[in-house]
Amino acid sequence: MRNLIHPGATASVEPRQRAALAGHEDLDGAFRSSAVPTETVELPGLRTLIRESWQRSAGFKADPDNPAAPLAIDRDELEDYRRQHPLAAIMPVINKLLVQPSHDSGLLVAVGDEVGRLLWVEGDPAMQRRAEGMMFVPGADWSEASVGTSAPGTALALGRGIQIAGAEHYQRTVHPWSCTAVPFHDPDSGAVLGVVDITGTDTAVAPHTLSLVEATVAAAQAQLRVERLQLAAELAGRPAQRRQSSNASRSPGAAPKEGSLYRNSLQLLGRDQALLSLEGRTVALSARHSEILALLSTHPEGLSAEELSVLLYPGEGSTITLRAEMVRLRKVLQQINPDAVPGSRPYRLPLDLVPDSAQVLSCLQRGAHRIALEIYRGAVLPRSEAPGIIDLRDKVSSLLREAVMTDGSAESLLRYAELPEARDDVGIRRAALRLLPPRSPRRAAVVAELEKLEAELRA
């Protein structure tokens, strides 16, 4: 790592530091004046991504004078959570390419989950002790909603690799530090699994550092994919009796196996038929099976036959029809992975299944509307008429729109406007027009769309 990063490469950050320090003075003035909403402060001179992140941070009511990040996962829970998390499988790659070279370089390597909670912080021991003062430790929440602008949280909010230098951090205790972070995507489903970060002094934002972290993430994603294929091949060759006995030994709702390579997922967004990913295998489901698994995955405590019928069938549902459908679904799942066959009384999935709609809701709860927008590919099973699916669809869609309208930048608003459900959304376009700079070349297209929509409304 010392061969890739050198102090002389960081001279370009000095003008950014002067602009950031001046921006903090403007932010202080807004905090002292209750008449000026902090999220509306213009902050001239800052890089666009930093200015927008500060404005989001202020909107989340993050305090720049907080001395440390909050602890979101205590030590008792952390080990189990790390062991079960899909990123545990890529830590050997991260260790070899980033952690080992960082031990004598004054740098830290952190790996966090999809909502910005740090799971591993490794590297230079002296820097680890220093970082404890600002709670840059495993279990701490470094999302934008908690600490404001930082590389891990802002990379997740933007859905891309970024570098944050010194005073560009929203929280003042972090000003002595600089960092580079890149999101980690599931190589099969594309869902965001977490973030990889390098933190230290100015060398952490040298030009080569971002390329280094991006290359490491790409290598780890490739390794994860290879390991999944190897494990899938091993499972395919395992005798059926052994697989069934393994399934019988697991209790309903048991945690994923230690060192699990997978986040079993269900893709519902923008699809009429869900894609189910289990242990490295991905299959398309029928429309009815998509609805059933969507409902069971959002009710991990289980549903009785009567409850599931009400959520599944419009009007008066039949439990007899439901039971016949469950028999067919069990046969499908038995062929994919016997461990996934639902139990009965109540109907309940025996393993964790993460729908992409739940990931969107989790991001919105954490204030990460940009990453929610990155994941969101359209409405939940848009053609489904199942009452429970309609409720879920409306919940996800309305909360996302509300978050983008409340906290979104012009870029987020315009991206939302491209969604099928926003095709006729005048409010989104008016909000984007208010935020676009007067000379933005994108204004003309938005004005034309608005005029067309308003003309259609008048007709």
N, C-alpha and C positions, 0 to 999 in steps of 0.2 A: 504493500500500500504506500510505503514511503516513496517508492519509485514513481507512483502515479500522481501523488499529491505534493505540491511544494508551495511554501509560503508566498513566493513571489507572484504566484498566479492569482492571488486574492486582492491585488491592488485595486481592481475595478470595483470592489464593493465599497470603497471609501466614499464616493459621492452618494451612494445609496444610504450610507449611515448618516450623513449630514441631513439628507431629506427625511429620514425616519425620525431622527431626534427632533427636527422641527415639527414633524407631524405629531409627535407626542405632546409637544407644547400646545398645539391646536386642540388635541384631544383633551388635555387638562382643562383648557378654557371651556370646552363644552360640558365637561363634568361639573365644573364650578357653577355654570349657568344653567339652571333648570329650564330656562326658556329655549335652549338649543338642544334638540334631540341628538345624542352622540352619534347615532347611526347616519345622520344627514351631514356631518362635517365633511367638507370637500377634500381636505388633506392633499393639497397640491404638492407635486414633486415626488410623491411615492409611485412606485411601480403599480400598474393597474391591479395586478393580482393581490398586492399587499393592501392597497387602498380598499378594495372590495372585501377582502378578508377582515380588515379592521372594522369596516362598517357592519359586516355580519356579526362580528364578535361583540360589538357594542349593542347590536340588536338583541343578542342573546343575554345581555346584561353581564357579560364577563367583566371582571374587575381587573384593570391593568396593574393595580397595586397589590393583588393577592400574592402572598409570598410563595405559595406552593400549589401544585396540582392536587386535586382531591384523590383519595384512595377509593377506587371503585370495586376492587376485588380483594378481600383480605387473604392473608397467607394460608389459612386453612382451606379456602376454596381454590386458591390459585393453582396448586399442583394438579388437582383433578381437572380443572378447566384446561390447563396447558396440555395435559396428557391426552385429553379427548379432542383437542382442537386440530383441524387438518394441517395447520402450519407446523405442528410438531414434526411431521414427516420431512420437512425441508430444512430443519435446523442443522443437520450435518453439512449440507451444502453452504448455508449461511456461515457456519462456523469455519469451514475451510477457506472460503473466498473472502470473507470480511472480518470475522472475529479474530482468528489467529493472527493475521497481519496487523490488527489494531492494538495489540497488547502493549507495544512499545512506541505507539505513534501518537498518543494523546487523544485518541478517538474512542467513542462508544458506538456500539451497534445495537439498535433496538428493533424488536419485532412486535407489532401490535395487532389486535384483532380488527374486524371490519368497522367497529364504532370508535376506534381510537384508544382502547385500553391497552397499555403496554403489557406484554406477556413475558418477554425476555429482554434484559439489558445487560450486555456483555462488553468486554474490552479492557481498556487501560484501567487497572485497579485504582490508581490515584484519581482519575477522572470520575470513576464510579462513586467514590466517596464524596467528591465535590458535588456531583449531580444529585445526591441525596438531599441536599439543601433545598432544591426546588422540586423535590419529589419526582425526579425523572427515574422512577424505579418500577419494577414489575408490579402490576396491579393498579397503577395510577392511571387516571383518565386524562388523556392529552387530546381530546377532541376540541374543535373550535368552540363548541358550546360551553366547555369547562374552562379552558385556559386561553381562548382566543387564538390568534395566529401562531402556528408552529408548523414545522414541516410534516410531522405525522398527521395531525388533524386537518391541515389545509390540503395536503395531498389527497386525503380521503374525500374531502369536500369537493375538490376539483376533479377527482378521478384521474390524475396524472402526476408524474414526477415533478417536484419543485425543490427550490433551494431558498432558505430563509436565513438572512445574515444579521446577527447582532440585534440592533435596535429595531429591525423590521418585525421582531416578535412583539406581540401585543402586550405581553406581561413583562414588566420591567425587570423582574428577577432573572429573566432568561436572556437579557441583553448581552452578558458576557459570552454567550454561546451562539454557535451557528450550526445549521443542520441541513441535510439533504434527505428526501424521502420519496419512495416510489410505491404505489399501491400494488398489491399482489392479487392477481385474478386466478380463479379456478380454471385450470387448463381445459376442462371439459364443458362446464356450464357457462363460463365467463363471469360468474358471480364474484364480487369482491370478497376475498377471504381475510385480508388484512393489509399491513403496510410494513415496509422495511426501511429503516432510518439509520443514517450516520450522523452523530452529534459530536461536536468538539469546539475547537477554536476556529479561526478563519479558514484553516485548511479544510474544514468540513464542507466548505462551499467552493472549493477550487473547481475550475471548469471540468476536470476529468472525473470528479467525484460522482456527478449525476450519471455519466456514462457507465461508471463502475457499478453503481447500485442497479441501474437498469439491466446491465449485463448479468449481474448476479441473480436478479429476480427472474430473468429469462431462463437462466440455467436451472434455477430451482423449479420453475414451472415445468421445464422439460423433464427434469428428474422425477418430479411428482407424477407426470403422465406415464413415464416408463415404468415406475414402480406399480402404478395402478394396473397397467396392462399385464405385468408379470403376475401380480396377485390374482387378477381375473383369470389368467391362464391356469394358475394353480388351483383356484376354486373350481374351475370347469372340470379339472381332472380328478377332483376329490370324490371318493365313493359316496353315493347317495346316502347310505346308512350313516356314515360319519357326519355328513352335513346335518341330517335330521337330529342326531343325538346332540350335536352342538347347539342346534336351535332349541331343543327341549331344555337344555341347561340354563337358558337365559330366561329371566323373569320378565314379565311385561314392563315396558318402560325402562329397561336396564340401560345404563350408559353405553356409549359406543366402546368398542374394544380399544384397549390401550394402544396408543400409537396409530390410531385409525388414519388411513390415507384419504378418507372421503368425508365430504359433507353431503350426505344423502339429500337430494334436492328435488323439488317439484316446480317446473316452470309453467306458470299459469298466465303470465302477463302477455297480452296481445295474441293469445293462441286460443283456438276453439277446442283443440285437443292438447292436453298437457303432455309435457315431456318429463318422464320419471327417470332419475339417475340414481342407481343403487349399486354400490360396490364396483364402480367403474363401468357399469352397463347402462345405456340410455335407451329407453323405448318410448314410443308414442302410445298413448292410452286412448280408448274410446271416449266419446264425450261424456257418457254417464260415469265411467270409471274415473275420469278426470274430476268430475264433481264430487264423487264420494271421497277420493283421496284428499281433495282440497279441503273438504269439511272436516275430515278426521285429523288432518295435519294442523288445522287451526283449533282443534279441541283435543289436545293431548290427553286430557283426563278421561276421554271417552264419551260416547253418546249411546243411549238406549236405542232400540229399534224404532220406537215411537218418535224420539227426538230427531233422529237422523231422517226419518220419513218426512217430518214437518219441514226440515231444512232442504230436503232434496226434491220433493214433488210439489208443484203448484196445486192449490186446492186441497182436497183430502187425499193424503198419501196412503198407500197400502203397504203395510209391513210385510205382507206376503210377497209382493213384487220386489220389495227391497231385499228380502232374504234370498230370493232367486238371483238377484243381481250380485249380492255379496258372494254367493257360491262361484259365480263366473269370475269375479275379481280375484278371489282366493286362488283359483286355478292359474290365472295370469301371473300373479305374484309368486306362486310356488315355483314356476318355471324360471323366474328371474332370480329370486333369492328367497329361500324358505324362511329366513329370519324376518322377512317383511310381511308375512301373512297376518292380517288383523285378527285379534281375539274377538270374542263375543261376550255379551252380557256384562258390561257394555261393549259395543264395537270400539276397539282401540288399537292403534298402531303399536307394535312391540318395539319399534326403534324410532329414533329422532328423524323426522323428515322436515326439511326446511323449505317451505314454499318461497318463491321469490317475492310474493306479495308481503310476506312477513318481514323479509329483509328490508323492503321499502319502508314499512311501518316502523321498524327498529331505527332506521336512519332518520326518519322524520322526528321520532321521539328524542333523538340525540341532537337535533338541530342541523343534521347534515343533509339539507335538501338537495344539494348538488349531486351527491352520490346517489341519493334516492332517485333523482331524475336520470342518472346514468343507468341505473338498474331497470327503471320503468320502461317497458317496451309497448305499453298499451294496457287497456282495461283487462281485468281478471275475467278469463273465459267469456269474451264479449257476447257470444250468442246464447249463453246459458240462461234459462228461465227458472232455475232452481232458486227458491226464496233465499236460502242461506248464501248462495253465490252472489245474488243481486245485492244483498246487504254488504258482503265483503267487497264487492266491486265498487259500490258507492262510497264505502268508507275509505278505501285506498285512494280512489280518484279524488274525492273531495278534500282529503287531508293534504295530498300532494299539491293540488291547485292552491289551497289556502296558504301553504308554506311558500310556494313560489311567488304568489301575489304579495305576501307579507314581507318576505326577506330576500326575494330573488333579485339578481342583477338583470340588466337588459338582456344579457346573453342567456341567462336561465329562462327568462320569460319567452324569448324568441325560440329557444329550443322546445319549451313546453308547447308553444303555438304550432309546432310541426306535428304534434301527436294527433291521431284521428279524432279523438274526443274534443280537441281544441280547434277543430277546423273552422267553426263558426263562433269562436269565443272573442267577442268584441272587447270585453274587459281586459283580457290578457294583452291584447295588442295595444290598447290605450295605455296600459301600465308600462309596457315596453317603450312606447313613444315618449312617455314622460321622462324615462331614464336615459334614453339615447342622447348623446351629445348633439348640439344643434347642427354640426357639420358632418355627422355620421353618414356615410354612403348607404347605410341600411335603412335610413328613415323613409326614403322614397318608396321602397317596397312595402313597408308597414303601412304607410299612408294609403297606398293604392289598395291594399287588402281591406283596410278599414272602410274606405269609401265604397268598395264593392259590397261588403257585408251590410253596411248601413243602408245602401240602396235596396238590397234584397229585403231588408227588414221593413222598409217603407212601402215596398211593392204589395 
